Amino acid sequence: MTADPASPVRTLKCVVWDLDDTLWEGVLLEGGGARLRPGVTEVLRALDERGILHSVASRNDPDAALDALRRLGVADYFLHPQIGWGAKSTSVEAVAKALNIGLDAIAFVDDDAFEREEVGFRLPQVRCIDAAEAADLAGRPEFTPEVVTADARRRRLMYRAESQRQAVQERFDGPAEEFLATLDMRLVIAEAGPDDLRRAEELTVRTHQLNTTGRTYSMAELDAFRGSPDHRLYVMRLEDRFGPYGTIGLTLLEQDGADWTIRLLLMSCRVMSRGVGGVVITFLRRLARDAGARLLAEFVPNGRNRMMYVTYRFHGFSETARDGETRLLECDLSDVPPYPDHLRVDTPGGR
C-alpha cells in the first residue's frame, strides 16, 4: 500500500548515530576519529535547534569514544550514549527507554548495511538511514517540524537537567517530600499568550496519561478560547535549581455565570512525581471560591488517565452525573488548602 501523498509527515524526535565511518572519519581503534565527516557538524547543530535530540549506538571502547567526542567538541549534543560491544538494536532500545520516547520517533544512522538490517529487523518502527545520507538530514521533512517552539529549542538542556535530577534523587536517602523540598521549585500559572499557543496545541496532542478529557485543540481554537470572555486558558511553567522544565501544563476553564467548569486539565508526564496537578487544582478552587462560583470539572476516562481522576477526588471533587463517557464532578470549596511548602507558586492576581 502506498502512503497518501497528502498525509502529514511524522517529525522524528531523536537521531541515534553510529560513530566509526558515520559520525567521524575512520575507525577509532585503528587510528580514526580525528575528524567529523563532512556536513555532520551542521546537521547536529540544525537538528538540535529544532528540538530533535541526538544519541549514540556504537561498538567501541566507551572511554576512548567519549574522549573522542569531547575532543571533537560535540559530546554535549549526545544524550544517554550507548557505547559497548552489544547489538545496535539493544542500544537503540536503551536510548528510547532513557529518553521516554517511542521507537517510531527514532532514526538510526550507520554506514554498515548489516547493522542497519539488524536494527530494522528487530525494531521495524525505527527509521534506518545510510551514513552516506547523513549530511542531508536537515533538509528532510521528517526532521523539519512545522513550527519550533521555545521549549523545543532548549529540549536537550531540559533532558540534561532531568538526568541530573534523577541522579540526585537516586542518591537521596529520605522521604519523597523531603527530596522535593531540596529542589527549590517554582510553578508559574499564567493566562496563555499568543506565543504559548503552539506549545499548548502540542500538549493536547501528545499528553494522554495526565489529561482529564483527552480533547485536542488547534491553535485557532485555543486562540479563540484565549479571547473569549467566557473562558480562561492557563499555561503552567515549572523550574527548579537544575533549570526549567518548560511549559508543562494547560487548563481550560469555562465561566458560565456562577457555574465554572474545568473543560481540560493536563500535565506533562515529566512532572508526574512533582504533585503539580494538585497545586493547579488548588489555584482553581481559590479562584472559584473568591468569585462565589460553583466549580465543576469534566472527566473522560481513556484507559490511561485514572491518576487524574484520583487527583480530582483527592482535592475535593465528587461525581454528580454521567453523560456517556463523560463524568461531571463538583468541588467542595468549603476548605481549600494552602499551597505546599516545597513549592513557590506565582499566579495571576496572587491567588
C-alpha positions in Angstrom: 0.0 0.0 0.0 1.4 3.4 -0.9 1.3 6.3 1.5 -1.2 9.1 1.0 0.9 11.9 -0.5 -1.3 14.5 1.2 -0.8 12.9 4.7 1.4 14.9 7.1 5.0 13.6 7.6 5.7 12.5 11.2 8.5 14.5 12.7 11.1 12.3 14.3 12.4 13.2 17.8 15.8 11.6 18.0 18.7 10.6 15.8 20.9 7.7 17.1 24.3 7.8 15.5 26.9 5.1 14.9 30.4 6.6 15.3 33.1 4.9 13.1 32.8 5.9 9.5 29.4 7.5 10.3 29.8 10.4 12.7 33.6 10.6 12.2 36.0 9.5 9.6 37.7 6.1 10.0 37.6 3.6 12.8 38.6 4.9 16.2 40.6 1.8 17.3 42.5 1.9 14.1 43.6 5.5 14.4 40.5 7.2 13.0 38.1 9.5 14.8 40.3 12.6 14.3 37.7 14.5 12.1 33.9 14.5 11.8 32.5 13.6 8.4 31.7 16.5 6.1 28.4 18.1 7.0 27.9 16.4 10.3 28.6 19.4 12.5 26.0 21.4 10.6 23.4 18.6 10.9 24.0 18.2 14.7 23.5 22.0 15.2 20.5 22.4 12.9 18.5 19.5 14.3 19.4 20.4 17.9 18.0 23.9 17.3 14.7 22.3 16.1 14.4 20.3 19.3 15.5 17.0 17.7 17.7 15.0 20.1 20.9 13.1 19.4 22.3 9.9 20.9 24.9 7.2 20.1 24.8 3.5 19.4 28.4 2.3 18.8 30.5 -0.8 19.0 33.6 0.8 20.6 35.6 1.2 23.8 33.4 3.6 25.8 36.2 5.7 27.4 38.0 6.1 24.1 34.8 7.0 22.2 33.7 9.5 24.8 37.1 11.1 24.8 37.0 11.4 21.0 33.5 13.1 21.2 34.9 15.6 23.7 38.0 16.2 21.6 35.8 16.9 18.6 33.7 19.4 20.5 30.4 17.6 20.1 30.0 15.5 23.2 27.3 17.8 24.7 24.9 17.0 21.8 24.6 13.4 22.8 22.1 12.2 25.4 22.5 8.7 27.0 25.1 7.4 24.6 25.2 3.6 24.3 28.8 2.6 23.6 30.0 -1.0 24.1 30.0 -4.3 22.2 26.4 -5.4 22.2 23.8 -5.4 19.4 23.0 -2.0 18.0 19.3 -2.7 18.3 19.7 -3.2 22.1 21.5 0.2 22.2 18.7 1.9 20.3 16.1 0.4 22.6 18.1 1.7 25.6 18.1 5.2 24.2 14.3 5.1 23.6 13.7 4.0 27.2 16.1 6.6 28.7 14.5 9.4 26.7 11.0 8.0 27.2 10.1 8.3 23.6 8.6 5.7 21.1 10.8 3.7 18.8 8.8 5.1 15.9 10.2 8.6 16.8 13.8 7.4 16.3 16.2 7.4 13.3 19.3 5.3 13.3 22.3 6.3 11.1 25.0 3.8 10.3 27.4 3.2 7.4 27.2 -0.6 7.8 24.3 -2.2 5.9 24.4 -5.2 8.2 23.9 -3.0 11.3 21.0 -1.2 9.7 19.4 -4.5 8.8 19.9 -5.8 12.3 18.2 -2.8 13.8 15.5 -2.8 11.1 14.7 -6.4 11.7 14.4 -6.3 15.5 13.0 -2.7 15.6 10.9 -2.2 12.5 9.5 1.0 13.9 12.9 2.7 13.7 13.9 4.7 10.6 17.3 3.3 9.4 19.4 5.7 7.3 22.7 5.1 5.4 25.5 7.3 6.7 26.1 8.4 3.1 22.9 10.5 3.5 23.8 12.0 6.9 24.8 15.4 5.7 21.4 15.9 4.1 19.2 15.1 7.1 18.4 18.7 8.0 16.7 19.1 4.6 14.4 16.0 5.0 10.8 16.6 6.0 10.8 14.1 8.9 13.5 16.3 10.6 11.7 19.6 9.8 9.0 20.5 12.3 6.3 22.9 11.1 6.9 25.2 14.0 9.8 25.2 16.5 8.7 26.3 20.0 10.9 27.9 22.6 10.6 24.7 24.6 11.8 22.7 21.6 14.9 24.8 21.2 16.0 24.0 24.7 14.8 20.4 24.8 18.3 18.9 25.0 19.1 21.2 28.0 15.9 20.2 29.7 16.7 16.5 29.2 20.1 17.0 30.7 18.6 18.8 33.7 16.2 15.9 34.2 19.1 13.4 34.2 20.8 15.5 36.9 17.6 15.5 39.0 17.2 11.7 38.7 20.8 11.1 39.6 20.5 13.3 42.8 17.1 11.6 43.6 18.7 8.2 43.4 21.3 9.2 45.9 18.9 10.9 48.2 18.1 8.9 51.4 14.8 10.1 52.8 11.1 10.5 52.0 10.0 11.9 48.7 8.6 15.0 50.3 12.0 15.9 51.7 13.6 15.4 48.3 11.0 17.7 46.7 11.9 20.4 49.3 15.5 20.3 48.2 14.6 21.2 44.5 13.6 24.9 45.2 10.7 24.5 42.7 8.8 27.5 41.3 5.5 27.0 39.5 4.1 29.8 37.3 0.4 29.7 36.4 -0.3 32.4 33.8 -3.0 33.3 31.3 -1.9 32.0 27.9 -0.5 34.5 25.5 -0.1 34.3 21.7 3.4 32.7 22.0 2.0 29.9 24.1 -0.5 28.6 21.6 1.8 26.3 19.6 3.1 24.6 22.8 -0.5 24.4 24.1 -1.6 22.7 21.0 1.3 20.3 21.2 0.4 19.4 24.8 -3.2 18.5 23.9 -2.0 16.2 21.1 0.9 14.5 23.0 -0.4 14.2 26.6 -2.6 11.2 27.4 -1.8 9.8 30.8 -2.2 13.1 32.8 -5.1 14.5 30.7 -8.6 14.8 32.2 -10.6 14.6 29.0 -8.2 13.7 26.1 -9.6 16.6 23.9 -7.3 18.1 21.4 -7.5 21.7 20.2 -5.9 23.5 17.2 -4.0 26.8 17.7 -7.0 28.6 16.2 -9.4 27.1 18.7 -7.1 27.8 21.6 -6.7 31.4 20.4 -10.5 31.7 20.3 -10.7 30.5 23.9 -8.0 32.9 24.9 -10.0 35.8 23.6 -13.4 34.6 24.8 -15.0 36.5 27.8 -16.5 33.2 28.9 -13.2 31.2 29.1 -9.8 31.3 30.8 -6.9 29.5 29.2 -4.0 29.0 31.6 -0.5 27.6 31.0 1.9 26.2 33.7 5.6 26.6 33.7 7.9 24.8 36.2 11.6 25.3 37.1 13.9 24.2 39.9 17.5 24.6 40.9 18.6 22.4 37.9 16.8 24.5 35.3 13.5 24.9 33.6 11.0 22.1 32.7 9.4 24.4 30.2 5.6 24.7 29.7 4.3 21.6 31.4 0.5 22.1 31.8 -2.6 23.6 30.3 -6.1 24.3 31.8 -9.2 25.4 30.0 -11.8 26.9 32.4 -15.3 27.8 31.1 -17.2 30.5 33.2 -20.9 30.3 32.6 -22.4 32.7 35.2 -21.9 31.1 38.6 -21.0 27.7 37.2 -17.4 27.4 36.3 -16.3 24.1 34.6 -12.8 22.8 34.0 -13.1 21.5 30.4 -9.5 20.4 30.3 -6.7 19.9 32.7 -3.5 18.3 31.6 0.1 18.0 32.8 3.2 16.7 31.1 4.2 13.2 32.3 7.7 14.6 33.1 6.3 16.2 36.2 4.2 13.3 37.4 6.1 12.9 40.7 6.1 16.6 41.5 2.5 17.0 42.6 1.9 19.9 40.3 -1.6 18.8 39.2 -3.0 19.2 42.7 -1.5 22.6 43.1 -3.2 23.8 39.9 -6.5 22.5 41.2 -5.9 24.4 44.4 -5.4 27.5 42.4 -8.7 26.9 40.5 -10.5 26.2 43.8 -9.3 29.5 45.2 -10.3 31.3 42.1 -13.9 30.0 42.2 -14.3 30.4 45.9 -13.2 34.1 45.8 -15.6 34.7 42.9 -18.5 33.0 44.7 -18.8 30.5 41.9 -19.5 26.7 41.8 -16.5 24.7 40.5 -17.3 21.7 38.2 -15.0 19.5 36.1 -15.4 17.2 33.2 -13.5 13.9 33.2 -13.4 11.4 30.3 -11.6 8.1 31.0 -9.2 6.9 28.3 -7.7 3.8 29.9 -4.5 5.7 31.0 -5.6 8.8 32.8 -7.1 7.3 36.0 -4.5 9.2 38.1 -6.1 12.5 37.1 -9.5 11.2 38.3 -7.9 10.2 41.6 -6.3 13.7 41.8 -9.7 15.3 41.4 -11.2 13.1 44.1 -8.3 13.8 46.4 -8.8 17.5 46.0 -12.5 17.8 46.9 -14.3 16.7 43.8 -17.1 14.2 43.8 -19.0 12.7 40.9 -22.5 14.1 40.3 -23.6 12.9 36.9 -22.6 11.0 33.7 -23.3 11.7 30.1 -22.0 8.7 28.1 -18.3 8.5 28.8 -18.1 12.0 30.3 -18.3 12.3 34.1 -19.3 15.6 35.7 -17.6 16.3 39.0 -18.3 19.1 41.6 -15.8 20.5 44.1 -16.3 21.2 47.7 -14.9 24.8 48.2 -15.6 25.0 52.0 -12.0 24.1 52.9 -9.4 25.0 50.3 -5.9 24.0 51.5 -2.8 26.2 51.2 -0.1 25.6 48.6 2.5 23.0 49.7 5.6 24.3 51.4 8.1 22.7 48.9 6.8 24.8 46.0 6.7 28.5 45.3 3.6 29.4 43.3 3.2 32.5 41.1 -0.4 33.1 39.9 -2.4 35.8 38.2 -3.6 38.2 40.9 -1.5 36.4 43.5 -4.2 33.8 44.4 
